[in-house]
Amino acid sequence: MDMPERDGDGYLADMADWTEETGRAMAQADGFELDDTKWGQVLKAREYYEEFGSVPPIRKFAKYLNEEQNAVFKLWMTGPMKPITKYGGLPKPTGCV
């Protein structure tokens, strides 16, 4: 598949280029494994973005998922909002993520 243009951090240059296939291909290109749980969170972040027009901070997002914040961190082994927004084709999170 042809990969859409990405910025220096690996985010899509144009959000409109995102499809589920693109999101998964981006993760694969980065050597990042997305299991069903992680992919579900990526899709929930897109849902949140469509509903509220912004990328949620992790506290709000964990609440939105009905999960403990540290469980989300443990699943991703990193600041979760970066890979979630990147592979979800969303804008880069700002502030503390």
C-alpha positions as CSV (number, residue, x, y, z in Angstrom):
1,M,0.0,0.0,0.0
2,D,1.2,3.5,-0.7
3,M,1.8,5.3,2.6
4,P,0.4,8.8,2.9
5,E,2.8,11.6,3.7
6,R,3.9,11.7,7.4
7,D,5.6,14.5,9.3
8,G,8.9,14.1,11.2
9,D,7.2,12.5,14.2
10,G,5.3,10.0,12.0
11,Y,1.9,11.7,12.1
12,L,-0.1,12.0,9.0
13,A,0.4,15.3,7.1
14,D,-3.3,15.3,6.3
15,M,-5.8,13.7,8.7
16,A,-8.1,13.0,5.7
17,D,-5.7,10.4,4.5
18,W,-6.5,8.1,7.4
19,T,-8.2,4.7,7.0
20,E,-8.0,1.7,9.3
21,E,-5.7,0.1,6.8
22,T,-3.4,3.2,6.9
23,G,-3.4,3.2,10.7
24,R,-2.4,-0.4,10.8
25,A,0.2,0.0,8.1
26,M,1.8,3.0,9.9
27,A,2.1,1.0,13.1
28,Q,3.6,-1.9,11.2
29,A,6.1,0.4,9.4
30,D,7.1,1.7,12.8
31,G,7.5,-1.8,14.2
32,F,4.7,-1.2,16.6
33,E,2.3,-4.1,17.4
34,L,-1.4,-3.2,17.7
35,D,-3.4,-5.9,19.3
36,D,-7.2,-5.8,19.4
37,T,-7.2,-3.9,22.8
38,K,-4.9,-1.2,21.5
39,W,-6.7,-0.9,18.2
40,G,-10.0,-0.5,20.1
41,Q,-8.5,2.4,22.0
42,V,-7.3,4.0,18.8
43,L,-10.8,3.8,17.4
44,K,-12.2,5.2,20.7
45,A,-9.8,8.1,20.5
46,R,-11.2,8.9,17.0
47,E,-14.7,8.7,18.4
48,Y,-13.8,11.1,21.2
49,Y,-12.2,13.5,18.6
50,E,-15.3,13.4,16.4
51,E,-17.5,14.1,19.4
52,F,-15.4,16.8,21.2
53,G,-13.2,18.1,18.4
54,S,-10.0,17.6,20.3
55,V,-7.5,15.0,21.4
56,P,-8.2,14.1,25.0
57,P,-5.6,14.3,27.8
58,I,-4.9,10.8,29.1
59,R,-7.0,11.4,32.3
60,K,-10.1,12.2,30.3
61,F,-9.4,9.5,27.8
62,A,-9.0,6.8,30.5
63,K,-12.3,7.9,32.0
64,Y,-13.9,7.9,28.5
65,L,-12.7,4.3,28.1
66,N,-13.9,3.4,31.6
67,E,-10.4,2.2,32.4
68,E,-7.9,3.0,35.2
69,Q,-5.3,5.5,33.8
70,N,-2.4,3.3,34.9
71,A,-3.9,0.3,33.1
72,V,-3.8,2.3,29.9
73,F,-0.2,3.2,30.5
74,K,0.7,-0.4,31.3
75,L,-0.9,-1.6,28.1
76,W,1.0,0.8,25.9
77,M,4.3,0.8,28.0
78,T,4.7,4.4,27.0
79,G,2.8,7.7,27.0
80,P,-0.3,6.2,25.4
81,M,-1.7,9.2,23.7
82,K,1.2,9.6,21.2
83,P,0.8,6.1,19.5
84,I,-3.0,6.3,20.0
85,T,-3.3,9.6,18.1
86,K,-0.6,8.8,15.6
87,Y,-2.1,5.5,14.4
88,G,-5.6,7.0,14.7
89,G,-4.7,9.7,12.2
90,L,-5.4,12.4,14.8
91,P,-3.5,15.6,15.5
92,K,-0.5,15.4,17.8
93,P,-1.5,15.7,21.5
94,T,-0.5,18.9,23.2
95,G,0.7,19.4,26.7
96,C,1.2,16.6,29.1
97,V,0.4,13.3,27.6
